[in-house]
Structure formats: C-alpha cells, structure tokens
Amino acid sequence: MASRRLNQFFIKKQSHIPSDPDFQMARAHALKLFHPNAIYSFIPKNACSTLRLSVALQNEVIASPEDFNWIHSNNNTFSASLNDLIVADYTFVVLRCPYRRLASAYLDKIVERELDAWDLYNTLNRALDVKDMTFLAFARSLKSEKVRKRNIHWRNQCDFLVYESYDNYFALEEFKEAIKELKKNAKLKVTDARELTQHGSDSYTLLNSKNSLAKKKPLKFLNLKSKGYYPNYKDMFNAEIIDIVKKEYSDDIKLYKSKFSSKNLLFQ
C-alpha cells in the first residue's frame, strides 16, 4: 500500500491547502469509490469517461450504462474530501503518453469545434480563428502556462496527482492490465464507454500519411473522420511540436517513463 502523503507540491507552496486552487483542482478530480474505500484520480483524455461511468455504476448512483450522460453533469459528485484522501484504502491513476494525449485532445476538442476550442480562441485574444488552428498552432499555444492550466484536457497530467504516490499507476496504452488489476484491487468492473460517448479512434480506420499533418487545418481532419478514417498520431507531429511537448510536459514524460519505461511513448 502506498503512503497517503499528499503531493508535496501543495505542501511546499506554503499556501492554505483548503483554498489553494491547484490543490482544489486535484482534489476535485480525485473520485471516491464507496465500496471498497478507494480513490481514483481521473485525468481527462485518459479513459476518464470509461472509468467515471464504471465508478458511477459501482457507487450505485446510476442503474445501467445507458445512463452514461449523467457523468458529464456530475464530474464532482464523487470528489473526495481531505479526510477521504487520507483514509483511503486503495488509490490509482491512469497515465497516458503525453504526445498521444495532446493529439487526441486536438482531434476531439479543436477539430470538432467544441466549447473548449472557442474558449481557447478567446484565451488567445481571438488572434487565430478556430477553423485555421492547425495542430502546430495549437501546440505553440501550449507554451503558455496560462493556456495549459485553462483547460483540463491539455493541462499537465502531474497537476492532477493529489498524492505523492499511488498504489497503482496504469498506462492507458496497456489498459487491459488495468482492467484485471482494478477488478482484483478495487472490485471495479470496468464498463467501456467509448461506443456510448463516441469518443476514441477505435471505430475508425487508421490512416498513415507520407507527410506531416502538423500544418493541416481542422477541416482536413474533419473530412478524414467523416469518411471513417483517423490520422496516425505520429503523423501529426513535426520536430517543433515534439520539442514543445518535451519542454512543456517534461514532468509528465519523466513520470510516465519512471512508471512504464519509454516503450509506449510516441517519441523516445
């Protein structure tokens, strides 16, 4: 069992923990499983819809997977209190290759012109229209800490870690292992939400490009998706974007490598 020490980042800030915005963000994303007494730190874009649905079913708040839309209006319903965090019997978190996570966020939130895209547009003082926001332009915007912290779908994964260490760290790229361990350690039956939410790339045909897609506009990706195709994440990057991710998400990369090695990182 891992120590229940809070993430030392919050302690070293010498701030008032209950009102500290960074702590409150991490705490709000730490969800309590009632039986057993467990905590799941959910990180957006890391199988979070599947796991939030699974937690809601286990906590017996919803009756069946068909009620999946409930989770989108109840992100904080199971948020843990400080006491919950300290006395938890089991804790876990799912991490994802930072390169894949950002490419997925772009394809879901920017390309599909969801509210997140328009919020980013306003955050950037409307300097670049959403329809012209290439993956390269998106990545360049992430050099700003203000932009990264503004949206949970591209906020640094380390920001969501409420504990100094967890009992289990799972890699999204090897999620089958997580399903088995969660059944054993948390009595959690994982219910796949991808078909229900229409998120993810599993229903598409993966398309390999001969050239980088970094400078392609969102309409290119919308057309691909409308025809049943999905870009290979690797094709979306160029050297500049790789460098941006290595710098701005260095702690996420370091954590991922320390827990799972680098075999599932998109770029070594």
N, C-alpha and C positions, 0 to 999 in steps of 0.2 A: 504493500500500500504506500502510495506517495505521501510526502508531507503535505499538510493542509496550509502551509505558509502561503500567504497572499503574494502575488507578484511583487518583487522588491522594487520595481519601478515606481509603484504607488507609494511605498514607504519612503523611498529616498527623495521623493518630491517634497517631503516635509509639509504636505498640504493636509487640509481637513478631509479625511478619506470619504465620509458620507456625502460631502458636497463636491468632491473632486470630479470634474467632467469625464476625465479619462477612466477613472475607476467606475463611475456610474455607467459608462458605455459598456465596459467589460462585464460588469455585474448584470446589466440588463440582458446581455447575451448569454448568461450562464443560467441554463434552464434546469429546474428541479424535477427529477423523476421521483414520484412519491413512494413507489414500491419496486425496487429497493430504494433506499435513501441515496440517490446518486445525483451528480451534476454533469450536465453536458454543455460545454461551451460551443455555441454554434457560430460558425464563421460563414457569412454569405458566399455563395458560389462553391461551397464545399459540401455538396449533398445535403444542404440545410433543409430544403423542402421535404425530402425523404425522411430525414431524422426528426424534424419538427412534427410531421404527420405521425410518425411512429411514437413519439413521446406523447402526443395528444391522445392517441389510441390507448397507450399503456396507462396513462393517467385517467382514462375513462371519462374524458370530457366530451369526446365525440364518439359516435357509435360505430362508424364504418368509414372506410377510405373515401366514400362518395361525399363525405362532409369536408373534403380537403380544403375548400376555400376558407374555412374557419381559421386556419393557421395564419393567413395573410392579414387578418384583422386582429390577431392576438399574439403578436410577436413577444409581448412582455407578460403574458398571462402567467407563465411559469417562471418568471425571473426570480432568482434566488435572493434571499435576504443575506445580510452579513452572517447571521447565525447559521443559515442553511449552508453557506460556503464552508464555514469552519467545521461543522459536524458531519459533513458528507462522508459516506462510507466508500464511495467509488466515484472517480472522476474520469472524464475522457474528452477528447477533442479530435476533430478531423482536420488535417492539413492538406494542402494541395500545392503542386508545383506552381510557383508564383507566375511563371510565364504563361502556363495554360489558364490559370485563373484570370489573368488580365485579358487574354484573348477572348475567353468565354464572356467576361463582363462586357467587353466592347460589342461582341456579336449579339448579345441579348439586350443590352440596355441602350447602346448608341445606335446600332443599325436598326433596331426595331422602334426607335424614337419613343422610348418610354419616358415617363416623367423624369427619370434620372438624367436623361440626355438633355432635357430642357433646363434642368437645374444647373447642369454643368455649363450649358450655354450662357446662362445668366451669371454664373460664378466667374466666367471668363469675360465678363462685360460685353457679351454678345459680339465678340470680335470675330467669331467664326461660326457660320450657320451650321446647324446640326447636319444638314444634307451634304456638307463639304468636309465633315470631320473624319478624316482618314484615321487609320489605326496609328500612324506616325504622329499625327496632330494630337490624338488622344494621349499617347504615351508622353509626348512633350509636356502636356498639361500636368502630368503626374509628377513633374519635377517640383511642383509647388506643394508643400506640406498642407497648406490650406485646402487645396483641391483633393489631395488624398484623404484627408480627415473628413471631408464634407460628405462623402458617400460610402456607406458600409460595403458596397460591392467591390470597391477597389481600395478600401482602406487596408493598411498593412495588417497582415494576419496576426502578428505579435501583439497588436493593440487589443485583441480580443481575449488574450490569455489572462485570466483573473488569478491563476495560481502560478507559483514559482515552478511547480512540476505537476504532472497529471499521472494517474495510474496507467492510462493507456493513451498513446498517440497513434492515430491511424492515418495512413496515406490514402487519399481518395483514389489514387491510381491502383491501389490494391484493396479495394473496398470489400471484396469477397471475404478477406480475412477479418475485416472489421465486423461483418455480419455474424460470423461464427463467434467471435470473442464477446460481442455485445449480448448475444443470446446466453452465453455462459456466465458473464460477469455482471450483467445488468438486467437479466431476464427480459431483454428488449427484443421483440420481434420486429425486424426492420421491414417496413412496407414501402416498396418502391413507388415514389410519387411522380416519376418522370412522365408517364403516359397521361396522368391526370393534369399535370401543370403545363404539359407541352414544352418543358424545358429540356435542355440537353441536346446532344448531337446523335444519339443512338438511332433515331428513326431516319437519319439521312445517309446518303452515300458519300463517303469521304472522297474529296477531290484533291488530287495532288497537282500543284501548279509548277510550271517550269520557271516562273519568275516570282519575285517577292510581291506580295499583295499589300505591303505596308502603305503604299500611297494610293490605293484604290479607294474610291468613295463608297459610302454606305450602300448606294443603290446597286453596286456590283454584287455585294453580299446578299442583299435582298433578292435580287434576281436568281442567284445561285440557290438560295433557300426555297424560293417559290417553285423551283424545278426539282427539288428533292436532293440538292447537293449541299455539302458543308465543307468549308475550307479546312485543309490540314493546318493546325495551329502553327506549325513550324514555318509554313509558307508566308505567314502574316508578318514575320519579323525581318528586320534588316539589322545591320551592325549597330546603328544608332539606338534602336529600340532595345536591343539586348543590353547595351551599355547603360541605358536609363534604368532598366529593371535591376541590373546588377548593383547599381548605386543606391537607388531609392528603396529597394526592397532587399537590401543586403542582409538584414536581420532575419527576414523570412527565409531567405535562401540558406543562411547559416543554420537556422533551426531545422529546416527540412533535411538538410544533409546530415545533421547530427543524429537525427532520429531514424532516417531511412537510407542513408548513403545518397549518392547522386545518380543512381541508375535510372530513376524516373524523372529527373529534371530534363526539361526540353533542351536546354543547352548546358553543357558541362562547365 
